[in-house]
Amino acid sequence: MKVLILGASGATGKQVIAQLIKRGINLRIVTRKNAVIPEELCKNNLVEQITGNIADFDSMANKTLINECDAVVFCLGHNISIKGILGKPRLLVYQSLKNVCEAIIQCSSKKIKVILMSTVAYDYKKINEERSLSERIILSILTLLLPPQKDNVWAANYLSGTIGQSNEKVEWIAVRPDSLIDNDDVSPYEVFESIQRNPIFNPGKTSRINVGHFMTELITDNELWGKWKNKMPVVYNKELI
Ligand SMILES: NC(=O)c1ccc[n+]([C@@H]2O[C@H](COP(=O)([O-])OP(=O)(O)OC[C@H]3O[C@@H](n4cnc5c(N)ncnc54)[C@H](OP(=O)(O)O)[C@@H]3O)[C@@H](O)[C@H]2O)c1
């Protein structure tokens, strides 16, 4: 098995790499020229590192990228800076996801699992999530004004709308964590079909390492994949009493 990881140098991407290495899975990671990534991860024998910016990859480059891969994980996101939030590419996640899925659809001979790092701020309309009016209004305003939020919405809409439930080549899961935190170890976490708390007025916590663990479980456990396939599971750290 080989897994392609985009956004591999990100705080969550690194956790996904570490978890997959632990399971002995071959990885292909794409990192920008100046990306910082620990040597023990990128120099691992299981890891093939490709230097470049996924936002600049053309159709041929994307087809080469997915060659021999069984799964693709998107941990891309906009850097928290004025340039990252307001600068180009404004639709980094959506455009990269679309380009890679099109490459899969055009040239893969097998089904490929696609995992998108999404957010609880994405309102998954297909399951009628319970959200207050004020929350819906705020999310709509954020989507209108904040490019990274719009990018997240477009990316998740692409999977649920364009790829849909019965694509011959792409099976997908959009993993939706709440507020991301950093912990050193995997801890108990819970996974739900829908949001359990108000992400604006009463946010929960999700450690990046738990996101990495859940994504790894999805890739390696076919039964779990079947349970969440073409859905948008929400992940929270378990609150220990
Ligand atoms: N913060 C939260 O509480 C929260 C909650 C739920 C979901 N999320 C979503 O999860 C995403 C990932 O979170 P994270 O904390 O792991 O993100 P992160 O550490 O900021 O990682 C972002 C990744 O995207 C890459 N990237 C950024 N701008 C790029 C560009 N212009 N071209 C190509 N690659 C680019 C970065 O590469 P470089 O290393 O080269 O910069 C890095 O690999 C967030 O962006 C957000 O959409 C966040």
The ligand as a Tripos MOL2 file, in Angstrom:
@<TRIPOS>MOLECULE
LIG
   48    52     1     0     0
SMALL
NO_CHARGES

@<TRIPOS>ATOM
      1 N1         -7.0390   25.4150   13.4460 N.am      1 LIG1
      2 C1         -8.0790   24.6830   13.7500 C.2       1 LIG1
      3 O1         -8.5250   24.6670   14.8950 O.2       1 LIG1
      4 C2         -8.7290   23.8290   12.6800 C.ar      1 LIG1
      5 C3         -9.8090   23.0840   13.0370 C.ar      1 LIG1
      6 C4        -10.3690   22.2340   12.1050 C.ar      1 LIG1
      7 C5         -9.8410   22.1650   10.8220 C.ar      1 LIG1
      8 N2         -8.7990   22.9340   10.4780 N.ar      1 LIG1
      9 C6         -8.2840   22.8070    9.0910 C.3       1 LIG1
     10 O2         -7.1560   21.9500    9.0970 O.3       1 LIG1
     11 C7         -6.1380   22.4810    8.2570 C.3       1 LIG1
     12 C8         -4.8020   21.8940    8.6540 C.3       1 LIG1
     13 O3         -4.4510   22.3380    9.9520 O.3       1 LIG1
     14 P1         -2.9280   22.3780   10.4120 P.3       1 LIG1
     15 O4         -2.9050   23.0850   11.7090 O.co2     1 LIG1
     16 O5         -2.3280   21.0210   10.3080 O.co2     1 LIG1
     17 O6         -2.3190   23.3280    9.2530 O.3       1 LIG1
     18 P2         -0.8380   23.8600    9.0160 P.3       1 LIG1
     19 O7          0.0910   23.3820   10.0780 O.co2     1 LIG1
     20 O8         -0.9230   25.3270    8.7930 O.co2     1 LIG1
     21 O9         -0.4220   23.1360    7.6400 O.3       1 LIG1
     22 C9         -0.8220   23.6370    6.4070 C.3       1 LIG1
     23 C10        -0.1600   22.8470    5.2790 C.3       1 LIG1
     24 O10        -0.5490   23.4340    4.0330 O.3       1 LIG1
     25 C11         0.6270   23.8550    3.3150 C.3       1 LIG1
     26 N3          0.4030   25.1230    2.6180 N.ar      1 LIG1
     27 C12         0.0170   26.3000    3.1540 C.ar      1 LIG1
     28 N4         -0.0640   27.2470    2.1900 N.ar      1 LIG1
     29 C13         0.3000   26.6350    1.0240 C.ar      1 LIG1
     30 C14         0.4160   27.0810   -0.3190 C.ar      1 LIG1
     31 N5          0.1500   28.3390   -0.6560 N.pl3     1 LIG1
     32 N6          0.8120   26.2000   -1.2520 N.ar      1 LIG1
     33 C15         1.0860   24.9090   -0.9180 C.ar      1 LIG1
     34 N7          1.0000   24.4150    0.3460 N.ar      1 LIG1
     35 C16         0.5990   25.2690    1.3040 C.ar      1 LIG1
     36 C17         1.6860   24.0780    4.3850 C.3       1 LIG1
     37 O11         2.9540   23.9850    3.7670 O.3       1 LIG1
     38 P3          4.2370   24.7880    4.3750 P.3       1 LIG1
     39 O12         4.7020   23.9850    5.5460 O.co2     1 LIG1
     40 O13         5.2000   24.7670    3.2430 O.co2     1 LIG1
     41 O14         3.7630   26.1530    4.7390 O.co2     1 LIG1
     42 C18         1.3800   22.9190    5.3330 C.3       1 LIG1
     43 O15         1.9020   21.7160    4.8290 O.3       1 LIG1
     44 C19        -6.3190   23.9910    8.4970 C.3       1 LIG1
     45 O16        -5.7290   24.7770    7.5710 O.3       1 LIG1
     46 C20        -7.8380   24.1280    8.5160 C.3       1 LIG1
     47 O17        -8.3450   24.2910    7.2170 O.3       1 LIG1
     48 C21        -8.2160   23.7630   11.3940 C.ar      1 LIG1
@<TRIPOS>BOND
     1     1     2 1
     2     2     3 2
     3     2     4 1
     4     4     5 ar
     5     4    48 ar
     6     5     6 ar
     7     6     7 ar
     8     7     8 ar
     9     8     9 1
    10     8    48 ar
    11     9    10 1
    12     9    46 1
    13    10    11 1
    14    11    12 1
    15    11    44 1
    16    12    13 1
    17    13    14 1
    18    14    15 2
    19    14    16 1
    20    14    17 1
    21    17    18 1
    22    18    19 2
    23    18    20 1
    24    18    21 1
    25    21    22 1
    26    22    23 1
    27    23    24 1
    28    23    42 1
    29    24    25 1
    30    25    26 1
    31    25    36 1
    32    26    27 ar
    33    26    35 ar
    34    27    28 ar
    35    28    29 ar
    36    29    30 ar
    37    29    35 ar
    38    30    31 1
    39    30    32 ar
    40    32    33 ar
    41    33    34 ar
    42    34    35 ar
    43    36    37 1
    44    36    42 1
    45    37    38 1
    46    38    39 2
    47    38    40 1
    48    38    41 1
    49    42    43 1
    50    44    45 1
    51    44    46 1
    52    46    47 1
@<TRIPOS>SUBSTRUCTURE
     1 LIG1         1 GROUP 0 **** ****
